Amino acid sequence: MPMIQNAAPAAESFTAGPHPVAPSAIFSGTPCSRFRELASLPVRVLMLATLVLPLWSGVVRAEPASAPAPAGQVQPARGQAEHAPSAQNPAVPAPAPQATTLPPVSGPVTVTDMMGRTVTLPAPAKKIVLSESRHIFTLGLLDRQPLHWIAAWGDDLQRYSPATYESLRTRFPQADALPVVGRTTGGSFSMEAVIAAKPELVIFTMYGPPPPGLDKLDAAGIPYVFVDFFQKPLLKTVPSMRMLGQLLGREKEAEEFIAFYEQHMGDVAARVAKAGTRPRVLFHLNPNGKDCCFSSGPGNMSDFITAAGGRNISEDKIPGAAGKLSLEYVLAEDPDYYLAGGGSTVAPTGLRIGPGVTPELAQETFAGVLQTPGIASLRAVKGGQAGGIWLFYFDNPLFFMGVEALAKMFHPEAFADVDPDKTAEEMNARFLAFPLEGTFRVTAQAPGK
């Protein structure tokens, strides 16, 4: 039997992150001028695997900009494509200079986005379209009242993590009244709805292929930027946050979060360096208790596992974004640790984990996953070396919380005095716009908040 099975085409059957996307359609850093061409290419859909997403082939590196584009317009950068994230890439960006007394910006703002495009705004934006609603987490790191910016947004959070959305609307009831522009990965994204919202800025991510119709935004004079917490999160999270801080007039808040993020990621890196052996990990994306095993290729989740001190057994075996490993391959590899990623409506019969989930329910559903034929026979599972993680930690700056939790799973002795629950409590108290309360990790021994 083949080691890797190609996934049958299905628009929303699996996911690279918390919600479905065709892995082979993931954006690979093509310059802005080819967006329409990219969108028209036939896509061979692979079922995804990394949440959290997963992936990638690279992003355009910006060369020194010549002259800033006119206000509200963009200038594509020329450059060479970088290689996808890998175990060789540094797990932690260079420490960010901590600017705690930055003056507010009131004049023109020029940035280089994660596509290498130069974008200029006449002033920090006060009205934006958020193409993916789950990135309300990201905006919340910059302002505890993040909805005041939103003119319209996507509906991915509402669809794929309704419990998380319920936590949001409990804190901000006005969320229900915000106009919806569709989903960038489901073919429903409406550029007309974006233009009708009259934003000063549109924020796109590099989670999936760019939506068609970006030329309509250009024609309407509406600027847009790309952030990257997905393709190269270990390298692009800090510059993405700094860029957003500039564009939204929240540079001080961005630096405060960056300092907290780098403190935790630096501590993980230091402990992992002393831990020695890296366990070989089987990452099982959205297990449904029926078969084995969708997993990730290079990038995203494989990089997170590497940063946490493990090695994903599918990273070098699955070409491109993601695919399905055969059970025979998994059994032959005999991984040291079994890791399930869940919490999405994509697999409602699998691992239940995330906001509003009790420790008892998380433990019960995880036990059911571990009884899946084939999975139950793994040496790691029999030996209690198994855990589950909430997928929505990933593809946003909160992934450092997931990495810390994974590191404690893989290296319990090295992280004996590290408490991911304490990190979550501090995030709720200091940074998050609405509290994340529930069960977000689980092991064969015990669940965690």
C-alpha positions in Angstrom: 0.0 0.0 0.0 1.3 3.5 -0.8 2.8 5.5 2.1 0.8 8.6 1.1 -2.7 8.6 -0.3 -3.9 11.5 -2.3 -7.0 13.1 -1.0 -10.1 13.2 -3.1 -11.2 16.7 -4.2 -13.6 18.2 -1.7 -14.1 21.8 -1.0 -14.7 21.6 2.7 -13.9 18.0 3.7 -10.6 18.7 5.5 -8.5 21.4 6.7 -5.0 22.7 7.0 -5.8 24.6 10.0 -9.0 25.1 11.8 -11.0 25.2 8.6 -10.7 23.6 5.2 -8.5 24.8 2.4 -7.1 23.1 -0.7 -3.4 22.5 0.3 -2.2 22.6 -3.3 -3.9 26.0 -3.7 -2.1 27.6 -0.8 -0.4 30.8 -1.9 3.2 30.3 -2.7 4.4 33.9 -2.9 3.4 34.9 -6.4 3.6 38.6 -6.9 0.4 40.6 -6.7 0.2 41.1 -10.4 -0.4 37.4 -10.9 -3.2 37.0 -8.4 -5.9 36.6 -11.1 -3.8 34.1 -13.0 -3.2 32.1 -9.8 -6.9 32.0 -8.9 -7.7 30.6 -12.3 -5.3 27.7 -12.1 -6.8 24.2 -11.7 -6.3 23.0 -8.1 -5.6 19.4 -7.2 -7.0 19.4 -3.7 -5.1 17.6 -1.0 -6.8 17.0 2.2 -5.1 19.2 4.7 -3.1 18.6 7.7 -1.7 21.1 9.8 -3.8 23.5 11.2 -3.6 24.8 12.3 -3.0 24.5 10.0 0.4 23.8 7.5 2.4 24.5 4.6 4.4 25.9 2.2 6.3 26.8 -0.7 7.4 30.3 0.1 6.8 34.0 0.1 8.2 36.9 -1.9 11.1 38.5 -0.2 10.9 42.3 -0.5 13.9 44.0 -1.9 14.7 47.6 -0.8 11.8 49.7 -1.8 12.4 52.3 -4.4 9.8 55.0 -3.6 6.7 54.8 -1.5 3.5 54.2 -3.5 0.9 57.0 -3.5 -1.4 57.0 -0.5 -3.8 54.1 -0.5 -2.0 52.3 -3.3 0.5 49.5 -3.4 3.8 48.8 -5.2 4.7 45.1 -5.8 8.2 44.3 -4.7 10.6 42.3 -6.8 12.5 39.5 -5.2 13.3 35.8 -5.0 11.0 33.2 -3.4 12.2 31.9 0.0 12.1 28.3 0.9 9.3 27.0 3.2 9.9 26.9 6.9 11.8 23.9 8.1 13.6 22.5 11.1 16.6 24.5 9.9 14.9 27.8 10.3 15.4 29.5 13.6 12.5 28.7 16.0 12.6 32.1 17.6 13.0 35.5 15.8 15.7 37.8 17.0 14.6 39.6 20.2 12.5 42.6 19.3 13.5 46.0 20.6 11.0 46.9 23.3 9.5 50.3 22.5 7.2 51.2 25.3 7.0 54.9 24.7 6.4 55.1 21.0 4.5 58.3 20.1 1.2 57.8 18.3 1.4 58.0 14.5 -1.0 60.6 13.0 0.6 61.1 9.5 1.1 58.8 6.5 2.1 55.2 7.3 4.2 53.2 4.9 4.8 49.5 5.5 6.1 46.4 3.6 3.6 43.6 4.0 4.4 39.9 4.2 4.1 39.6 0.4 6.9 42.2 0.0 4.4 44.8 -1.2 4.8 48.5 -0.2 1.6 49.9 1.1 1.0 53.5 2.2 -2.0 54.9 4.2 -2.6 58.6 4.7 -3.0 57.9 8.4 -3.5 54.8 10.7 -6.7 53.0 9.6 -9.9 53.4 11.7 -12.1 51.3 9.6 -11.1 47.9 8.2 -12.3 44.7 6.6 -10.9 41.6 8.3 -11.0 38.8 5.7 -10.9 36.0 8.3 -12.9 36.6 11.4 -10.8 34.4 13.6 -8.1 37.1 13.4 -10.2 39.1 15.9 -7.7 37.3 18.3 -4.9 39.2 16.5 -6.6 42.6 16.6 -7.5 42.0 20.3 -3.8 41.9 21.1 -3.6 45.5 20.0 -6.9 46.8 21.5 -9.2 45.3 24.1 -12.1 46.7 22.0 -11.2 45.3 18.6 -14.6 45.4 17.0 -14.5 49.2 16.8 -12.2 48.8 13.8 -14.4 46.3 11.9 -16.5 47.5 9.0 -17.0 43.9 7.8 -15.4 40.5 8.2 -15.3 36.9 7.1 -17.4 34.1 8.7 -14.8 31.4 9.3 -14.8 31.6 13.1 -18.6 31.5 13.2 -18.6 28.4 11.0 -15.7 26.4 12.2 -15.5 27.3 15.9 -19.0 28.3 17.0 -18.1 28.0 20.7 -15.2 30.5 20.2 -17.6 32.8 18.4 -20.1 32.5 21.3 -17.4 33.6 23.7 -16.8 36.6 21.5 -20.4 37.6 21.1 -21.0 37.2 24.9 -18.4 39.9 25.4 -19.3 41.9 22.3 -23.0 41.3 21.3 -22.6 43.8 18.4 -20.6 41.1 16.6 -23.8 39.6 15.2 -24.6 42.9 13.4 -21.3 43.1 11.5 -21.6 42.6 7.7 -20.1 39.4 6.4 -18.0 39.2 3.3 -17.8 35.4 3.0 -14.9 33.0 3.3 -11.6 33.3 1.4 -11.2 29.5 1.3 -14.7 28.5 0.5 -15.3 30.4 -2.8 -17.8 32.7 -1.2 -15.7 35.8 -0.6 -17.3 38.9 -2.1 -15.1 41.7 -3.2 -18.3 43.7 -3.9 -19.2 43.4 -0.2 -15.7 44.5 0.8 -16.0 47.6 -1.4 -19.5 48.4 -0.1 -18.1 48.5 3.5 -15.9 51.4 2.4 -12.9 50.4 4.5 -9.6 52.3 4.9 -7.7 49.0 4.8 -8.4 45.3 4.1 -6.4 42.7 6.0 -5.7 39.4 4.2 -3.8 36.4 5.5 -1.6 33.8 3.8 -3.7 30.9 4.9 -5.1 30.1 1.5 -4.9 31.3 -2.1 -5.6 35.0 -2.6 -9.2 35.7 -3.4 -10.0 36.7 -6.9 -10.9 40.3 -7.7 -8.0 42.1 -5.9 -7.9 44.3 -9.0 -11.3 45.6 -8.0 -9.8 46.9 -4.7 -7.0 48.5 -6.7 -9.6 50.2 -9.0 -11.6 51.4 -6.0 -8.4 52.8 -4.3 -8.8 50.6 -1.3 -5.4 49.5 0.2 -4.8 45.9 1.5 -2.1 44.1 3.2 -1.1 40.4 3.8 -0.1 39.2 7.2 1.5 35.7 7.8 0.9 33.6 10.8 0.5 30.5 8.8 3.1 29.8 6.0 6.1 31.0 8.0 4.8 31.8 11.4 8.1 31.4 13.3 9.7 34.0 11.0 6.7 36.3 10.1 4.7 36.7 13.3 6.8 39.5 14.8 7.0 41.6 11.5 3.3 40.9 10.9 2.4 42.3 14.4 4.7 45.3 14.0 3.1 46.1 10.7 -0.4 45.9 12.1 0.7 48.1 15.0 1.9 50.7 12.6 -1.2 50.5 10.3 -3.6 50.7 13.2 -1.8 53.2 15.4 -1.0 50.6 18.1 2.8 50.3 18.0 3.2 50.3 21.8 0.6 47.5 22.2 2.3 45.5 19.4 5.7 45.8 21.1 4.2 44.7 24.5 2.8 41.6 23.0 6.0 40.8 21.0 8.0 41.0 24.2 5.7 38.5 25.9 5.7 36.3 22.9 9.5 36.3 22.6 9.9 35.7 26.3 7.9 32.5 26.1 9.3 31.3 22.8 12.8 31.9 24.0 12.2 29.9 27.2 10.9 27.0 25.1 13.9 27.1 22.8 16.4 27.2 25.7 14.7 24.2 27.4 14.4 22.2 24.2 18.1 22.8 23.5 19.0 21.1 26.8 16.4 18.3 26.5 18.4 16.1 24.1 16.5 13.6 22.1 13.6 14.8 20.0 10.6 12.4 20.0 9.2 11.3 16.6 5.7 12.6 16.5 2.6 11.5 14.5 0.4 14.5 14.1 -3.1 13.5 13.3 -5.2 16.3 12.0 -8.9 16.4 13.0 -9.2 12.6 13.9 -12.7 11.4 13.5 -12.3 8.0 15.2 -12.7 6.2 11.9 -9.5 6.0 10.0 -5.8 7.1 9.9 -4.3 9.6 9.2 -4.3 13.0 7.7 -1.1 14.9 8.6 1.0 17.8 7.6 3.9 18.3 5.2 6.6 20.9 5.7 5.7 24.2 7.3 3.2 25.4 9.9 2.3 22.5 12.2 5.6 20.6 11.4 7.5 23.8 12.4 5.5 24.1 15.6 6.3 20.5 16.5 10.0 21.2 15.8 10.0 24.4 17.9 8.4 22.3 20.8 11.3 19.8 20.6 9.8 17.0 18.4 9.9 15.9 14.8 6.8 15.3 12.7 7.2 11.9 10.9 5.2 13.2 7.9 7.2 16.4 7.4 9.5 14.8 4.8 7.0 12.2 3.5 4.0 14.3 2.4 4.8 16.5 -0.6 3.6 20.0 -0.5 1.0 21.0 2.0 -0.5 17.9 3.4 -2.0 14.5 2.7 -3.0 11.2 4.1 -0.5 8.7 5.5 -1.3 5.0 5.1 -1.7 3.1 8.4 1.0 0.7 7.2 3.5 3.6 7.1 2.5 4.9 10.5 2.8 1.5 12.1 6.2 0.9 10.4 7.4 4.3 11.6 6.4 3.5 15.2 6.3 7.1 16.4 7.3 8.0 20.0 4.3 10.4 20.5 0.8 10.5 19.1 -0.6 14.1 18.8 -4.2 14.8 17.8 -5.3 18.3 16.6 -9.0 19.0 17.1 -11.7 21.5 18.0 -13.1 22.2 14.6 -16.5 21.5 13.3 -14.7 19.7 10.4 -14.6 16.6 12.7 -17.5 16.8 15.1 -17.3 13.2 16.1 -13.6 13.4 17.0 -11.7 15.2 19.6 -13.8 17.8 21.4 -11.5 20.5 22.7 -11.5 24.3 23.0 -13.8 27.0 24.6 -16.7 25.7 26.7 -15.4 22.2 26.7 -15.1 20.5 30.1 -12.0 18.5 31.0 -14.3 15.5 31.3 -15.6 15.8 27.8 -12.2 16.4 26.3 -10.8 13.4 28.1 -13.7 11.2 27.1 -13.5 12.1 23.4 -9.8 11.8 23.4 -10.1 8.3 24.8 -12.4 7.5 21.9 -9.8 8.7 19.4 -7.2 6.5 21.0 -9.4 3.5 20.4 -9.4 4.0 16.7 -8.3 0.8 14.9 -4.6 1.1 14.2 -4.1 4.1 16.5 -4.8 1.9 19.5 -2.0 -0.5 18.5 0.7 2.2 18.4 3.5 1.8 21.0 3.2 5.5 21.9 -0.5 5.1 22.7 -0.1 1.9 24.7 2.6 3.7 26.7 0.5 6.8 27.4 2.6 9.0 25.2 -0.3 10.7 23.5 -1.9 14.2 23.6 -4.4 16.5 21.9 -4.3 20.2 21.2 -6.7 22.9 20.1 -6.2 23.7 16.5 -7.3 27.3 16.8 -4.2 28.2 18.7 -2.5 28.1 15.3 -2.6 30.5 12.3 -2.6 33.4 14.7 -0.1 34.8 17.2 -1.5 32.6 20.0 0.4 29.7 18.5 3.1 30.3 21.1 0.7 29.0 23.7 0.2 25.8 21.7 4.0 25.4 21.3 4.5 25.7 25.0 1.8 23.1 25.7 3.4 20.7 23.1 6.8 21.2 24.6 5.5 20.1 28.0 3.9 17.0 26.4 7.1 16.0 24.6 9.6 16.9 27.4 7.7 16.7 30.7 10.9 16.8 32.8 12.4 19.8 31.1 9.1 21.6 31.4 8.1 20.3 34.9 7.9 23.9 36.3 6.1 25.3 33.3 2.4 25.7 33.6 0.5 26.4 30.3 -2.6 27.2 32.3 -0.8 30.1 34.0 0.3 31.4 30.6 -3.4 31.2 29.5 -4.5 33.1 32.6 -1.9 35.8 32.0 -3.0 36.1 28.4 -6.6 36.5 29.4 -5.7 39.1 32.0 -3.3 41.2 29.9 -3.9 40.7 26.2 -7.1 39.0 25.1 -10.1 41.0 24.2 -12.4 38.2 25.4 -11.5 35.3 27.6 -10.6 31.9 26.4 -12.1 29.5 28.9 -12.4 25.8 28.4 -10.0 22.9 27.8 -7.3 23.4 25.2 -5.0 20.5 25.6 -5.3 17.0 26.8 -3.0 14.0 27.4 -3.4 10.4 28.1 -3.0 11.3 31.7 -4.9 14.6 32.2 -6.6 17.5 30.4 -5.5 21.1 30.6 -7.2 24.5 30.6 
